[in-house]
Amino acid sequence: MTDRLRRVLAEPETGRFGPEANLIRDTVRRFVADEILPNVDRWEEEGTFPRELYPMAGRIGILGVGYPADVGGTPTGIWGQIATWEEMARCTSGGVAASLGSHHIALPPIVAHGTPDQHRRFVAPVLAGDRIAALAITEPGAGSDVANLTTRAVRDGDDYVIDGTKTFITSGVRADQFTVAVRTGGPGHGGISLLVVEADTDGFSRSGPLPKMGWWPSDTATLYFDQVRVPAANRIGPENAGFRIIMENFQMERLQLAVSGYVTAETAIVEAWRYATDRTVFGRPVAEFQANRHRFVDLVAETAAAKEFTYRAAEAVARGEDRTTEISMAKLLATAAAEHATYAAVQIFGGAGYLRGTVAERLYRDARILAIGGGTTEIMREIVAKRIL
Ligand SMILES: Cc1cc2nc3c(=O)[nH]c(=O)nc-3n(C[C@H](O)[C@H](O)[C@H](O)COP(=O)(O)OP(=O)(O)OC[C@H]3O[C@@H](n4cnc5c(N)ncnc54)[C@H](O)[C@@H]3O)c2cc1C
């Protein structure tokens, strides 16, 4: 039965993914099976994973999937990227996937708007796994309201001097470089620029890992900038043009979070179904109670719909169309599917689902961030409302 269920959930994968994407999928699947899954329970309890995982993933091209060859990437279309994100999300630890993948939100602005020198210094070594990159937008006083960020960068000769604080930064503890949103101009969205800040720059400091509800192995940190001097050559794109680049960058992050959403839901459903068929209550497997069977059908239908809709958004990306509305809706739908499926999975496990150590319990904790990070569900609704109503 579990195989039939798996087939229904995986069915849409077969149509759109060509041979190249399938080859990439196989590589990532093997990496996850060999290098992550045997260790993931331990890493969760330890709240970290070895830094060596980055060069291991870099060497076989996983970190570079979707990036141009001339910056050290493995070029492919959107389906190769989605196959990569799906298989990484199947490692069952959102924390490992988020930290190992933090470059996917830190590098695209540099790739798209950076100079050849920035590509050489800040992109290629990250895709090889030799350096870790993070994105620093959020501040204690500005999360959803990006246009009101206050970290200031003042031009001084050939440098900028940065003062301010960023928080909730994924890979913040270990990153060697940060793509930082700073205020270089007046108030509002027209005064923001992006600068690359290297972690060994004078005046930069950071917290240790911030304790979290989920994503335990992910090193989330607060960053402090006290008169941090960086060359103006580290600016990405024109001065005061950062807001548009940040919004452009959010699109792929949100698509990726939608993928994490439906994969989390699928994994929770399969885990719960396996348990429900094994566990006997009142002389019958939990899976045989009609209330539970109907619940599973609702979850499968909701998850399959969210996945299909995410694929529809991806098709628009592949055609090069403006896909902001679809991507925002996909994130909304798929992260809700993750919450419903993980809640149900813990419920199906009963008391065992509330104890540490089951995948269902971990998925439930990890799923909660999906509707918050990369723009909250409320912000997704705002974006869609502005565009369609
Ligand atoms: C584990 C983790 C990892 C993260 N990683 C990163 C990272 O790598 N880089 C980075 O820059 N940031 C990161 N973030 C930050 C994340 O993107 C923000 O937390 C998120 O955007 C929300 O911002 P906020 O927390 O300041 O909430 P706020 O903006 O203060 O929002 C509070 C509440 O108000 C709601 N709200 C806001 N505006 C409206 C509105 N117009 N209408 C209705 N409701 C509204 C929100 O939806 C939310 O429910 C991370 C956060 C976490 C928890």
PDBQT file of the ligand as one rigid body, heavy atoms in Angstrom, charges set to zero:
ROOT
HETATM    1  C1  LIG A 401      14.914  29.901  10.987  1.00  0.00    +0.000 C 
HETATM    2  C2  LIG A 401      14.882  31.194  10.233  1.00  0.00    +0.000 A 
HETATM    3  C3  LIG A 401      15.766  31.396   9.181  1.00  0.00    +0.000 A 
HETATM    4  C4  LIG A 401      15.787  32.621   8.505  1.00  0.00    +0.000 A 
HETATM    5  N1  LIG A 401      16.751  32.842   7.556  1.00  0.00    +0.000 NA
HETATM    6  C5  LIG A 401      16.905  34.101   7.057  1.00  0.00    +0.000 A 
HETATM    7  C6  LIG A 401      18.016  34.423   6.208  1.00  0.00    +0.000 A 
HETATM    8  O1  LIG A 401      18.826  33.558   5.866  1.00  0.00    +0.000 OA
HETATM    9  N2  LIG A 401      18.164  35.695   5.788  1.00  0.00    +0.000 N 
HETATM   10  C7  LIG A 401      17.283  36.687   6.134  1.00  0.00    +0.000 A 
HETATM   11  O2  LIG A 401      17.468  37.818   5.711  1.00  0.00    +0.000 OA
HETATM   12  N3  LIG A 401      16.197  36.421   6.917  1.00  0.00    +0.000 NA
HETATM   13  C8  LIG A 401      15.999  35.152   7.407  1.00  0.00    +0.000 A 
HETATM   14  N4  LIG A 401      14.930  34.868   8.215  1.00  0.00    +0.000 N 
HETATM   15  C9  LIG A 401      13.981  35.929   8.534  1.00  0.00    +0.000 C 
HETATM   16  C10 LIG A 401      12.597  35.744   7.913  1.00  0.00    +0.000 C 
HETATM   17  O3  LIG A 401      12.646  35.982   6.537  1.00  0.00    +0.000 OA
HETATM   18  C11 LIG A 401      11.647  36.697   8.658  1.00  0.00    +0.000 C 
HETATM   19  O4  LIG A 401      11.476  36.166   9.968  1.00  0.00    +0.000 OA
HETATM   20  C12 LIG A 401      10.308  36.856   7.978  1.00  0.00    +0.000 C 
HETATM   21  O5  LIG A 401      10.439  37.538   6.751  1.00  0.00    +0.000 OA
HETATM   22  C13 LIG A 401       9.294  37.610   8.843  1.00  0.00    +0.000 C 
HETATM   23  O6  LIG A 401       9.853  38.783   9.363  1.00  0.00    +0.000 OA
HETATM   24  P1  LIG A 401       9.716  39.078  10.948  1.00  0.00    +0.000 P 
HETATM   25  O7  LIG A 401      10.174  37.854  11.652  1.00  0.00    +0.000 OA
HETATM   26  O8  LIG A 401      10.438  40.331  11.234  1.00  0.00    +0.000 OA
HETATM   27  O9  LIG A 401       8.185  39.230  11.207  1.00  0.00    +0.000 OA
HETATM   28  P2  LIG A 401       7.376  40.624  11.125  1.00  0.00    +0.000 P 
HETATM   29  O10 LIG A 401       7.658  41.289   9.840  1.00  0.00    +0.000 OA
HETATM   30  O11 LIG A 401       7.614  41.379  12.384  1.00  0.00    +0.000 OA
HETATM   31  O12 LIG A 401       5.876  40.084  11.117  1.00  0.00    +0.000 OA
HETATM   32  C14 LIG A 401       5.162  39.753  12.311  1.00  0.00    +0.000 C 
HETATM   33  C15 LIG A 401       3.778  39.265  11.899  1.00  0.00    +0.000 C 
HETATM   34  O13 LIG A 401       3.086  40.328  11.238  1.00  0.00    +0.000 OA
HETATM   35  C16 LIG A 401       2.582  39.828  10.001  1.00  0.00    +0.000 C 
HETATM   36  N5  LIG A 401       2.491  40.904   9.019  1.00  0.00    +0.000 N 
HETATM   37  C17 LIG A 401       3.490  41.688   8.550  1.00  0.00    +0.000 A 
HETATM   38  N6  LIG A 401       3.021  42.518   7.613  1.00  0.00    +0.000 NA
HETATM   39  C18 LIG A 401       1.702  42.266   7.480  1.00  0.00    +0.000 A 
HETATM   40  C19 LIG A 401       0.661  42.774   6.653  1.00  0.00    +0.000 A 
HETATM   41  N7  LIG A 401       0.898  43.742   5.746  1.00  0.00    +0.000 N 
HETATM   42  N8  LIG A 401      -0.575  42.251   6.789  1.00  0.00    +0.000 NA
HETATM   43  C20 LIG A 401      -0.825  41.262   7.689  1.00  0.00    +0.000 A 
HETATM   44  N9  LIG A 401       0.115  40.745   8.498  1.00  0.00    +0.000 NA
HETATM   45  C21 LIG A 401       1.358  41.233   8.386  1.00  0.00    +0.000 A 
HETATM   46  C22 LIG A 401       3.566  38.768   9.582  1.00  0.00    +0.000 C 
HETATM   47  O14 LIG A 401       3.018  37.901   8.607  1.00  0.00    +0.000 OA
HETATM   48  C23 LIG A 401       3.812  38.098  10.909  1.00  0.00    +0.000 C 
HETATM   49  O15 LIG A 401       2.783  37.195  11.173  1.00  0.00    +0.000 OA
HETATM   50  C24 LIG A 401      14.867  33.632   8.864  1.00  0.00    +0.000 A 
HETATM   51  C25 LIG A 401      13.946  33.414   9.903  1.00  0.00    +0.000 A 
HETATM   52  C26 LIG A 401      13.974  32.231  10.597  1.00  0.00    +0.000 A 
HETATM   53  C27 LIG A 401      13.004  32.051  11.745  1.00  0.00    +0.000 C 
ENDROOT
TORSDOF 0
